Structures are given as C-alpha cells and as structure tokens.
Amino acid sequence: MASHSQAGPLGPLTVHETADVDSSSEQYAHRFSGRVGRWFLRVQTQATLACLAGLADGATVLDVGGGHAQIAPPLIDAGYQVTVAGSAPVCGARLEPWTSTGRCRFDVADLQHLPYDNATFDAVVCYRLLAHSVNWTSLIRELCRVARHRVILDYPARRSVNIVSRRLFDLKRSIEGIMTRRFSLYGREEVAQAFEAAGFRVADEQPQFLLPMALHRLTRSATFARAAEWPGRRTGLTRVLGSPVIVRADRRPQG
C-alpha cells in the first residue's frame, strides 16, 4: 500500500486519493447490477440506515468517494441532506440525476484534505475507498475531522475468507471482470485504534457476508445467495467472520 507522501527529487511528492475514479464508473456499477448486485446494495443500505438511526431529521451527510451512487440515493430518499465528495469531476457523472435537480450536492475535493471545516456534517459515510486508500489511517482521521457525530465506512476484514483472496485473485477477476482491483485487508482492532486516535470510538460493526461476494455473483441467483448466507447469520458466524464490515464510530464525549 502506498504512503500518502513520498520523497521526490524536488521534495515531498503528494499522492492523491483517486480510487473513487474507478468505483464511480459505469463499468464498476455493472458489478452491482442484476438481482445479486441489487441484493448486495439492499444489505448495504439496510446496514447504513441502521447506523444512521438516531440522528435528527434532515441531518447532513457527507459521502466521501461516493460517486458510485450506491448509498447517496437511498440516503436522499430517507430525508438526509447529502453531499458527495469525489476526487475528480468525472466522479460525479452517475449522480447527475440527483445533482441536476438540487437533491444532492457534488464537490470535487482532495479526499485526504477535505475542503470543509471541522465537524461540518452530522455524519460521514465512506464506502469502496478504504481498501484502496493511499493512506488509510490519514483518511480515517480526515473523515472524523469533518464529522460532528458519526463516521460510517466499510472495509474488507482480514479475519474472513479474504485471507485467501490473493491466491484466488485471478479467479475473482475472471468472475467480476477487469474492474476487480487488489485491496488491503484490515483487522478490527487496528481499525478501532485508528478511530480512537481520531477521537472516535467504534459503536457497532456489521459484517455483511460470510461467503465471498464473487461466489454469489457467479451463481447469479439472489435467492440462492440469501439461502447460502442464512446459516452463517443464524449461527452468528457471519458476525465473527463476515466481510466487508460496515463499521459505525461515534465521536467521543469531551471532558
């Protein structure tokens, strides 16, 4: 994983957070099409709305790297005031139906140095980005800086079937296509420590799937996927070994 800053011949070279360019593309969106893809997004949406529960009506939410338009539309429909920050203008293309009608705002920004004051938004959401981040601890720190109450993000867990992901990468790419990217894995403790260092505390974790998402895509059956995941949910195994994990962190009270 690359660091945020590297030494160059003329001094420090800044490495920008641009993984959202790929995840904001129509080609990437195809991975979440069809019945299985829509089921993936329903699971994600349900978990996200549960993590946001308790905030005031019309709360402000910043979706960092959210040009994939996976979570902004359902948040808008739920009554939240949504701003999406993307690393390039192209990242706003899939949001045009909402930005063009004033239902959502899109800002081009350096995702490691967001152009907002401290605690600007009631909550900050960040999906499909941490696993490809140039500096994941710095990214978490920045998400926490601009969040007044809550940060919600997802990450691929090390303690899961992802442990063999590198060996199965070629198979995964054959199923998902060229938009499949290598990604970093994280332990729950190190993620919790990164939040603690930023003044937040993990309040909830919701692992989404016990079996690899690529396997579910291969079956092309949401019915089969739900049935295959049911034993893990029923026994609690998904809670222990599931991935990706959606984590909610709350700002620690001061004093």
Wavefront OBJ file of the C-alpha trace (Angstrom):
o trace
v 0.000 0.000 0.000
v 1.404 3.374 -0.980
v 2.023 6.072 1.566
v 0.383 9.493 1.401
v 3.621 11.337 0.761
v 6.749 10.124 -0.981
v 10.125 11.771 -1.362
v 10.840 13.055 -4.868
v 13.875 14.741 -6.431
v 12.387 18.169 -5.707
v 10.922 17.362 -2.293
v 7.829 15.587 -0.986
v 5.502 14.223 -3.650
v 1.827 14.160 -2.703
v -0.065 11.021 -3.645
v -3.740 11.782 -4.128
v -6.662 9.575 -3.156
v -8.164 8.649 -6.548
v -9.537 5.128 -6.116
v -13.057 6.527 -6.432
v -12.464 7.267 -10.123
v -12.718 3.543 -10.865
v -15.568 2.892 -8.435
v -17.574 5.790 -9.909
v -17.538 4.331 -13.418
v -20.391 2.619 -15.245
v -18.175 -0.426 -15.679
v -17.793 -0.725 -11.904
v -21.530 -0.240 -11.429
v -22.103 -3.296 -13.621
v -20.689 -5.429 -10.791
v -23.758 -4.472 -8.768
v -26.320 -4.975 -11.498
v -28.750 -7.878 -11.720
v -30.607 -9.484 -8.850
v -27.497 -10.436 -6.873
v -25.997 -6.975 -7.223
v -29.216 -5.318 -6.137
v -29.343 -7.662 -3.143
v -25.782 -6.631 -2.195
v -26.854 -2.997 -2.237
v -30.018 -3.666 -0.213
v -27.927 -5.311 2.512
v -25.552 -2.336 2.466
v -28.390 0.193 2.551
v -30.174 -1.502 5.447
v -26.968 -1.578 7.485
v -26.214 2.063 6.669
v -29.648 3.321 7.645
v -29.390 1.381 10.902
v -26.035 3.037 11.604
v -27.514 6.486 10.946
v -30.582 5.906 13.110
v -30.995 8.420 15.912
v -29.693 11.459 14.042
v -32.010 14.449 13.712
v -34.463 14.653 10.816
v -32.773 16.155 7.779
v -29.294 15.505 9.167
v -26.368 16.389 6.903
v -24.328 13.506 5.493
v -21.070 13.672 3.552
v -20.444 10.681 1.282
v -16.699 10.574 0.609
v -15.810 8.802 -2.622
v -19.500 8.161 -3.214
v -19.616 8.732 -6.961
v -20.602 5.070 -7.313
v -24.099 6.273 -6.324
v -24.652 3.180 -4.207
v -25.675 4.906 -0.997
v -26.376 8.577 -1.771
v -29.759 7.960 -3.493
v -31.273 5.891 -0.644
v -29.983 8.428 1.886
v -31.640 11.217 -0.093
v -34.866 9.226 -0.186
v -34.610 8.766 3.594
v -34.571 12.554 4.064
v -30.874 13.212 4.680
v -29.123 16.238 3.167
v -26.378 14.586 1.146
v -23.113 15.975 -0.194
v -20.784 13.713 -2.179
v -17.064 14.444 -2.403
v -15.157 12.960 -5.330
v -11.536 13.217 -6.394
v -12.318 14.312 -9.975
v -15.221 15.836 -11.941
v -15.840 12.504 -13.678
v -16.767 11.004 -10.307
v -19.988 12.995 -10.318
v -21.380 11.527 -13.547
v -23.561 8.806 -12.009
v -25.020 11.325 -9.533
v -26.292 13.675 -12.238
v -29.975 12.682 -11.865
v -29.839 13.950 -8.267
v -27.364 16.832 -8.549
v -29.137 18.300 -11.591
v -32.371 18.597 -9.603
v -30.705 20.004 -6.487
v -31.411 16.920 -4.379
v -27.682 16.247 -3.860
v -24.505 18.297 -3.973
v -21.265 17.072 -5.560
v -17.881 18.617 -4.730
v -14.513 17.864 -6.301
v -12.006 17.598 -3.478
v -8.715 16.196 -2.257
v -10.160 13.309 -0.256
v -7.213 13.316 2.134
v -7.672 17.069 2.765
v -11.378 17.779 2.547
v -12.391 21.429 1.964
v -14.741 21.594 4.952
v -14.431 22.970 8.461
v -14.214 20.703 11.482
v -17.485 18.964 12.383
v -19.312 20.344 9.332
v -21.515 17.281 8.767
v -23.648 15.311 11.211
v -22.314 12.081 9.716
v -19.738 10.979 7.162
v -20.052 7.831 5.047
v -17.225 6.282 3.043
v -17.666 3.072 1.027
v -15.448 1.282 -1.512
v -12.460 3.500 -0.703
v -10.562 2.412 2.414
v -9.409 -0.886 0.899
v -7.646 1.017 -1.905
v -6.525 4.066 0.078
v -3.067 5.555 -0.334
v -3.014 6.219 3.433
v -5.922 4.645 5.267
v -5.204 5.981 8.759
v -4.923 9.509 7.404
v -8.194 9.007 5.537
v -9.987 7.899 8.711
v -8.571 10.875 10.572
v -9.893 13.236 7.892
v -13.343 11.619 7.861
v -13.505 12.062 11.632
v -12.364 15.669 11.444
v -15.341 16.785 9.377
v -17.916 14.605 11.194
v -19.905 16.113 14.057
v -21.307 12.872 15.442
v -20.672 9.742 13.409
v -18.492 8.086 10.763
v -19.590 5.000 8.835
v -17.286 3.121 6.489
v -16.678 -0.341 5.100
v -13.534 -2.431 4.910
v -12.577 -5.981 3.905
v -11.813 -7.960 7.047
v -8.609 -9.922 7.467
v -10.404 -12.459 9.678
v -12.622 -13.817 6.901
v -12.438 -15.771 3.652
v -10.454 -12.777 2.369
v -7.395 -14.385 3.945
v -7.049 -16.452 0.760
v -8.057 -13.592 -1.541
v -4.608 -13.101 -3.017
v -4.367 -16.727 -4.043
v -7.817 -16.555 -5.624
v -7.408 -13.129 -7.231
v -7.226 -14.429 -10.799
v -10.390 -16.480 -10.271
v -12.126 -13.462 -8.744
v -11.171 -11.312 -11.729
v -12.454 -13.961 -14.154
v -15.845 -13.722 -12.415
v -16.045 -9.962 -11.869
v -14.103 -8.623 -14.854
v -11.266 -6.134 -15.186
v -12.725 -3.724 -12.613
v -11.620 -6.145 -9.884
v -8.752 -4.484 -8.026
v -6.273 -5.717 -5.464
v -7.140 -4.476 -1.997
v -5.809 -4.266 1.536
v -7.259 -6.223 4.445
v -7.778 -4.869 7.941
v -8.173 -6.235 11.441
v -10.946 -4.947 13.662
v -8.515 -3.842 16.347
v -6.387 -1.719 14.036
v -9.476 -0.028 12.590
v -10.759 0.663 16.111
v -7.360 2.083 17.087
v -7.360 4.411 14.069
v -10.737 5.769 15.151
v -9.599 6.127 18.759
v -6.610 8.162 17.611
v -9.026 10.485 15.808
v -11.277 10.966 18.834
v -13.953 8.462 17.841
v -14.995 5.108 19.267
v -16.395 2.125 17.362
v -20.028 1.679 18.418
v -21.174 -1.030 16.007
v -19.839 -3.454 13.393
v -21.997 -5.172 10.807
v -20.185 -7.799 8.703
v -22.229 -8.259 5.545
v -21.472 -11.663 4.016
v -19.857 -14.884 5.151
v -19.192 -16.215 1.650
v -17.200 -14.304 -0.988
v -19.245 -11.789 -2.965
v -17.587 -13.112 -6.134
v -19.089 -16.537 -5.441
v -22.557 -15.037 -5.142
v -22.026 -13.174 -8.417
v -21.081 -16.460 -10.057
v -24.412 -18.057 -9.076
v -26.400 -15.056 -10.413
v -29.194 -16.005 -8.026
v -30.163 -13.726 -5.146
v -32.406 -16.493 -3.812
v -29.500 -18.938 -3.679
v -27.206 -16.272 -2.189
v -29.657 -15.474 0.612
v -30.109 -19.170 1.343
v -26.341 -19.748 1.375
v -25.817 -16.849 3.790
v -28.672 -17.814 6.124
v -26.796 -20.451 8.209
v -23.967 -18.016 8.935
v -26.389 -15.309 10.032
v -28.413 -17.766 12.093
v -25.410 -19.194 13.947
v -23.593 -15.873 14.399
v -20.681 -16.989 12.223
v -21.182 -14.054 9.866
v -20.848 -11.704 12.829
v -17.423 -13.211 13.551
v -16.044 -13.957 10.090
v -18.115 -11.868 7.676
v -16.819 -9.268 5.229
v -16.938 -6.483 4.158
v -17.538 -4.994 7.579
v -19.626 -1.837 7.901
v -18.395 -0.019 10.997
v -20.005 2.874 12.826
v -17.822 5.099 15.003
v -19.153 7.866 17.239
v -17.333 10.966 18.417
v -16.171 10.506 21.995
v -17.620 12.963 24.512
v -15.146 15.607 25.542
v -14.169 16.153 29.137
l 1 2 3 4 5 6 7 8 9 10 11 12 13 14 15 16 17 18 19 20 21 22 23 24 25 26 27 28 29 30 31 32 33 34 35 36 37 38 39 40 41 42 43 44 45 46 47 48 49 50 51 52 53 54 55 56 57 58 59 60 61 62 63 64 65 66 67 68 69 70 71 72 73 74 75 76 77 78 79 80 81 82 83 84 85 86 87 88 89 90 91 92 93 94 95 96 97 98 99 100 101 102 103 104 105 106 107 108 109 110 111 112 113 114 115 116 117 118 119 120 121 122 123 124 125 126 127 128 129 130 131 132 133 134 135 136 137 138 139 140 141 142 143 144 145 146 147 148 149 150 151 152 153 154 155 156 157 158 159 160 161 162 163 164 165 166 167 168 169 170 171 172 173 174 175 176 177 178 179 180 181 182 183 184 185 186 187 188 189 190 191 192 193 194 195 196 197 198 199 200 201 202 203 204 205 206 207 208 209 210 211 212 213 214 215 216 217 218 219 220 221 222 223 224 225 226 227 228 229 230 231 232 233 234 235 236 237 238 239 240 241 242 243 244 245 246 247 248 249 250 251 252 253 254 255
